[in-house]
Amino acid sequence: MAEHHDTAPAELGAPMDYNEHERTYNLFLALSKWGAIICIALVAAMAFGFFAGGFFSAIILFIVICAAAWFLL
């Protein structure tokens, strides 16, 4: 069996890389934000395409919503 010779208390754990934690958290926030924006834009474009009857106009609306979010955020 492997022996564990750690001098630090078990509840402290390994030393943390706080810069990596910050980068990971910021990436998670960015992916969550853009995932929500894309889902909202997709639902709005699908509803517009269904009620207005235009596939290409729905694609254009999706692109416009995503571009507007890019400039606003």
C-alpha positions in Angstrom: 0.0 0.0 0.0 1.1 3.5 -0.7 1.9 5.6 2.3 0.8 9.2 2.5 3.4 11.5 4.2 1.7 14.9 4.0 2.5 17.4 6.8 -0.4 19.7 6.0 -3.9 19.0 7.5 -6.2 17.1 5.2 -8.9 19.7 5.1 -6.4 22.2 3.5 -5.9 20.1 0.4 -3.4 20.8 -2.4 -2.1 24.3 -3.0 -4.5 26.2 -5.3 -3.7 27.9 -8.6 -5.9 30.9 -8.2 -5.1 32.3 -11.6 -6.3 29.1 -13.3 -9.5 29.2 -11.1 -10.2 32.8 -12.3 -9.6 31.9 -15.9 -11.9 28.8 -15.7 -14.6 30.8 -13.9 -14.4 33.6 -16.5 -14.6 31.0 -19.3 -17.7 29.4 -17.6 -19.4 32.8 -17.4 -18.7 33.6 -21.0 -19.9 30.3 -22.3 -23.0 30.5 -20.1 -23.8 34.0 -21.3 -23.3 33.2 -25.0 -25.1 29.9 -24.7 -28.2 31.8 -23.3 -28.0 34.5 -26.0 -27.7 31.9 -28.8 -30.7 29.9 -27.4 -32.8 33.0 -27.1 -31.8 34.2 -30.6 -32.6 30.7 -32.0 -36.1 30.5 -30.4 -36.9 34.0 -31.6 -35.7 33.3 -35.1 -37.7 30.0 -35.2 -40.8 31.7 -34.0 -40.4 34.5 -36.6 -39.7 32.0 -39.3 -42.8 30.0 -38.4 -45.2 32.9 -38.1 -43.7 35.0 -41.0 -43.2 32.0 -43.2 -39.6 32.8 -44.2 -36.6 30.5 -43.7 -34.0 33.0 -44.9 -35.6 35.9 -43.0 -35.3 33.7 -39.8 -31.6 33.1 -40.5 -31.1 36.8 -41.0 -32.9 37.6 -37.8 -30.8 35.1 -35.9 -27.6 36.7 -37.2 -28.9 40.2 -36.4 -29.7 39.2 -32.8 -26.3 37.6 -32.3 -24.5 40.6 -33.8 -26.5 43.0 -31.7 -25.6 41.0 -28.6 -22.0 41.1 -29.6 -22.0 44.9 -29.9 -24.1 45.5 -26.7 -22.1 43.1 -24.5 
